[in-house]
Amino acid sequence: MISGPIEVRGAAKDAKTPKEGWSLFFTDEMLSKIVATSNAHIDKVRRGYSEEMLSNGRNSYIGLTTREEIIAFIGLFYARGLLNLNNHR
């Protein structure tokens, strides 16, 4: 049970835009670590493919990820939760 006034507290009080609010949950340091870890895994997987396979655009695209792609990916998960699309039936 919640008691007392419901209010925005701490650093969240200073967040004026949705982007500023979002950055309270995912800091630049966290995003950099996610990108670095993801790219290390992608690089490891890429080493298992032949150069011919990697250069043939019809078969696959296995490139390193970016900060923007990670933000978009997290956003998709967030949207799925908002739309209650997490049930796999």
Secondary structure per residue as TSV (DSSP state, phi and psi in degrees):
chain	resnum	aa	ss	phi	psi
A	1	M	-	360.0	138.9
A	2	I	-	-94.6	128.7
A	3	S	-	-123.8	152.3
A	4	G	S	90.0	178.3
A	5	P	-	-70.9	142.8
A	6	I	-	-95.4	118.3
A	7	E	-	-150.9	161.5
A	8	V	-	-79.7	132.5
A	9	R	-	-126.3	166.2
A	10	G	G	60.7	-143.3
A	11	A	G	-63.4	-24.4
A	12	A	G	-63.3	-25.1
A	13	K	G	-62.4	-29.8
A	14	D	G	-86.0	-9.4
A	15	A	-	-75.6	115.2
A	16	K	-	-101.9	-18.7
A	17	T	S	-125.4	160.8
A	18	P	H	-57.7	-36.9
A	19	K	H	-63.4	-41.2
A	20	E	H	-66.0	-38.3
A	21	G	H	-65.2	-41.8
A	22	W	H	-63.1	-36.9
A	23	S	T	-68.3	-14.3
A	24	L	T	-71.3	-26.8
A	25	F	T	-91.7	-34.5
A	26	F	S	-126.5	100.4
A	27	T	-	-76.9	164.1
A	28	D	H	-59.1	-37.9
A	29	E	H	-63.2	-43.1
A	30	M	H	-63.7	-45.1
A	31	L	H	-63.4	-40.4
A	32	S	H	-61.7	-40.4
A	33	K	H	-67.8	-40.0
A	34	I	H	-62.8	-44.3
A	35	V	H	-63.0	-46.6
A	36	A	H	-62.6	-43.3
A	37	T	H	-67.2	-42.2
A	38	S	H	-62.5	-44.6
A	39	N	H	-66.9	-33.4
A	40	A	H	-64.1	-41.1
A	41	H	H	-68.8	-42.6
A	42	I	H	-59.8	-43.9
A	43	D	H	-61.6	-39.6
A	44	K	H	-63.6	-42.7
A	45	V	H	-66.8	-41.8
A	46	R	H	-60.5	-33.6
A	47	R	T	-63.6	-20.0
A	48	G	T	-82.1	-9.2
A	49	Y	S	-101.1	150.0
A	50	S	-	-73.0	158.0
A	51	E	H	-61.9	-35.1
A	52	E	H	-62.7	-43.2
A	53	M	H	-64.5	-42.1
A	54	L	H	-70.2	-29.2
A	55	S	H	-87.9	-10.6
A	56	N	-	-91.1	101.3
A	57	G	T	-62.7	-21.4
A	58	R	T	-72.0	-28.5
A	59	N	T	-87.7	-42.2
A	60	S	-	-164.8	160.6
A	61	Y	-	-132.7	111.1
A	62	I	-	-125.5	90.0
A	63	G	-	-115.2	166.2
A	64	L	-	-69.6	153.8
A	65	T	-	-93.3	168.9
A	66	T	-	-125.4	167.9
A	67	R	H	-58.7	-42.0
A	68	E	H	-63.6	-39.8
A	69	E	H	-65.6	-39.7
A	70	I	H	-65.4	-42.1
A	71	I	H	-61.2	-44.0
A	72	A	H	-63.0	-41.2
A	73	F	H	-62.6	-45.4
A	74	I	H	-63.5	-38.9
A	75	G	H	-61.2	-37.7
A	76	L	H	-64.4	-41.9
A	77	F	H	-63.5	-40.3
A	78	Y	H	-62.4	-46.2
A	79	A	H	-62.5	-40.8
A	80	R	H	-59.1	-40.4
A	81	G	H	-66.4	-41.7
A	82	L	H	-63.8	-36.2
A	83	L	T	-90.2	3.7
A	84	N	T	56.8	45.3
A	85	L	-	-100.6	23.1
A	86	N	-	-88.8	-6.4
A	87	N	-	-85.1	120.8
A	88	H	-	-99.4	106.3
A	89	R	-	-112.2	360.0
